[in-house]
């Protein structure tokens, strides 16, 4: 049985770099060693763990299942050793790092943009990359550090990821400020009378989170158009008598141009969380 703590620290650092980069050449550049040196370390890693660890493919290196198992504990050990050698070395005010934040259209508006403003105050020399959420590669992006934090709803959290709750959000019913309905309260009959707009990035579903609440109240709505983003929804909403149910924080950003209606139905709520891979849980920059 191999005791991972007895393995040469330099080999663990090399493994961590190769796993992140999936390239011996890029791992060598990252660790400031020659490519033959990095290749030699990979050979020693294979001998130590009695596994190929990384298989060569036309698209680069592919980790074996054994490498996937080792990735989290090795990352933790490398970070702990680094912290011991450089205690208190991370200073946000002086740091020059890149933070990569992934989120949907709504989450970009509600969380990422305010985070960028705050990070500019705390770490003015750092950069932020705001990225759309990838439905296919997200787990891989989080594991390899291509995405530091993903902002999402609790229901979409991936297995084995770590999370923290940011806030609980609810939907509100809106129209443009010149909507023909002047009243602040809309009976169910009037909700059903209007055409509605809905955001669905996939462009497939005309049913949203509010429809179950409407159905429970004995009414259905006609969704006239589905849009990929909320910016599209707001553009179409102006000067038209559409209604839409949108997250409340978006309304706060656009309030001067909107009319908010009260309804008879209980608005559904959802929990917004930040999600990250446990490999980076103790990394000072990430913390």
N, C-alpha and C positions, 0 to 999 in steps of 0.2 A: 504494500500500500504506500503510495507517494504522499508524503507530508508537504503540502504546497508551500508551507512557510520555510522549508529547508531548501527550496529551489533557489538558485542564483537570482538575486534581485534584478540583474541586468537582463536575464532571460524573460522575467515577468514583464519588465518594461517593454521589451521587444515584442512579446506576445500582444500586449495591450495596443501598441502602435500598429502592428500588422492587422489585428482584428478591426481596429477603427478604420484603417485605410484600405484594407483588402488589396494591398499592393506592397510587395517587399521594397520596391524602389521608393515609393512615397513614404513608407515607414522609415527607411534609411535616412531620407531627407529630413523627416520630422525629428529623428533622434540624433541627427548630425553625425552619422556614421556612413561608411562606404556601403555600397550595395553588396559586395562580397561578404562584408562583416555581418550585415543583416541576414543574408542567406545562410551563413554559418550558424547564426543564432537560431534560425528556424530549424535547421537540421538538428541542433542540440535539443530544441524544444520537442521535436518529434521523438527523439531518443528518450528523453526524460519522461514524457507522458505516454510513450508507446502507442502513438496515434499519428496519422498524417496531419491532423489539425486543420490544414488548409489545402484544398484541392484546386488545381489550376483549371480554369475554364476560359472560353473565348472572351468572357466579360470580366476577367480578373480572378481573384482568389475566392473560393467558396468555403466557408467554415464547415467543418464536420460537426456532428452532434456533440462530440466530446469538446470541441472548441467552444461551442455555444454554452455548455455546462460550466466551462472554466472562466468564461468572460467576466461574469459578475464578481466572483471572489477575487480574481486577479486584479480587476479594476479597483476594487476596494483596498486591496493590499498596497497597490502602487500609490493610490491617493493618500493612504495613511502614512506610508513611508515618506512621501513627498511633504506632507504636513509636518512630520517630525523634523525633517531637515530644514524646512523653511517656515517655522512657526510664525503665524501672523503676517505672512508675506503678501497676502492679497489686500490691496487697498483700492476700493472702487474709485476713489477720486483720482488715482494715478493710473489705473488699469487701462490698457489698450486691447480690449477683447471684443469679440463679436457675439452678440446674443441672438439666437435664432428662435423665433416665436411663430408657431403655426396655429392657425385658427380659421374658422369659417367667416363669412362676410360679416355677420352680426357680431361675432366675438372680436373681430378686428376693430370694429367701431367701439364696442363697449369696454374692451379690456386692453387690446394691444396698443391702440393709439394713446390712451392715458398712460400706459406703461412706458412708452417711448418718451413721453414728456417727463415722466418721473426719473427715468434712467439718465436722461440728459442732465438733470440736476445732480444726481448721485455719482454718475460716472461719465463726465462730459467728453472724455477721450475715447470712449467705447462706441461701438456701432451696433445697430439693431437691424436684423433682416426679418421682415414680416413676410411670412410664407402662407400660401393657401394650404388647407388641410388635404393631404393625399389619402384617399380612401383605400388605396392599395398598398402603399409603401410605408405607412406611418410607423408601424412597429419596427421596421428595419431602420428608418430614419432616427427614431428615438434611441435605439440600441447603439447605433454607430455615431451618435452625436451630431448628426446632420440637422436635427431639431433638438433644441434644449428643452423647451416647454411647449406642450400643446394645450390650448384652451378649448374645452369641449363641455358637453352636457354629461352628467353622471352616467346616463344610460349607455353612452358610447365609449366608456373607459375600457381600454384593452386589458386583457389578463396579465397579471404580474406587474403592472405598472403602479407607480406610487402617485398619490393625488393629495390635493388640499382643496377644500371648498373655498371658493372666492365669494359667492353670493347666491341668493335664491331670487330668481326672476319670474315675473308673471307677464301675461299678455294683456294688452289693452286694445280697444276698438277705436280706430281713427278714420277720419276723412280729411279732405283739404279744408282750409279755413272758410272757403266760400260754399261749402256743401249745402245742398237744398234743405237738409234737415238742420234746423237751427237749434232744436232742443238739445240739452245735455244728456237726456235720457232717451234710449231707443228701445221701444217694445220689440218683442220677438218678431211680430208681423213685419215691422219695418226693416229689421235685420234681413229677413227673407226676401224683402222687396228689392233690395239693392244688389247690384253686381259686386263681387268681391275680388280682391287681388291676393295672391299667395306667393311666397318665395319657396322654391324647391330647386336647388342647384342641379339636380339630375334632370329636371324638365319632364318628369314622368308622372308625378302624382298631383291630382287636383284636390287632395284631402290633406288637411293640416292638423296640428295638435288640438285646435279649438273645435273641430268638427264633432268629436265625441261628446263634448259638453253641450253643443247645440243639439245633437241627436237626443241626448238624455232629457233635454228640455222640450222635445217634440217638434223641433224645427230643423230644416236643412237650408243650406245657402247655395247660391250659384257662384262658383268661382269662374270668372270670365277669362282670367289670364293667370298663368304661373310665370314667374320671373326668376332668373338665376341669382340675383342679388337684391338687397334692400335699396340700394341706390337706384336700380331700375324701377323698383316698386314706387319709390317716392316720386320719381320723374313722371311716371304714368298717372300717379294720383292727382297731381296738380291740375286744377281747372276741370276736373271730372268728378262725377258723383259716384265714385267707387267707395267701398269700405274695405278696411283691412285690419286684421288682428296682428299686431307686431309686439316684440318685446319692449317693455316699458322704458328701458334705458335709451333706446333709439328715439323714443318720443321726446325725451328730455333734450336731445341734441337738436331736434327739428321743431320744437314746440311753437315758435312764432308763426309757422306756416301750416299748423295742423289744428284740427278740432278733435278733441277726445270725447268719446261718448261712453256713458254708463249704460250697462245692460242688465238684464235679469239673470244672466247665467253666471255661475262661479268660474272665474278665469283660471285655467290650468297654470300651474307653476312648474318650474324646472330648475335644477341645481347646476350651477356653472362651476367647473373645477379646473385647476391646473394639473396637468399630467406629465410625468417624466419617467425615465427608465431608472431603476434602482442602481445601475452602474454609476450614476452621477450624483447619487444622493448626498455624498459627503464632500464632493468637490467644492472648494471654497468659492470659485467663480459662480458655480451653479447655485449654491446656497444663498 
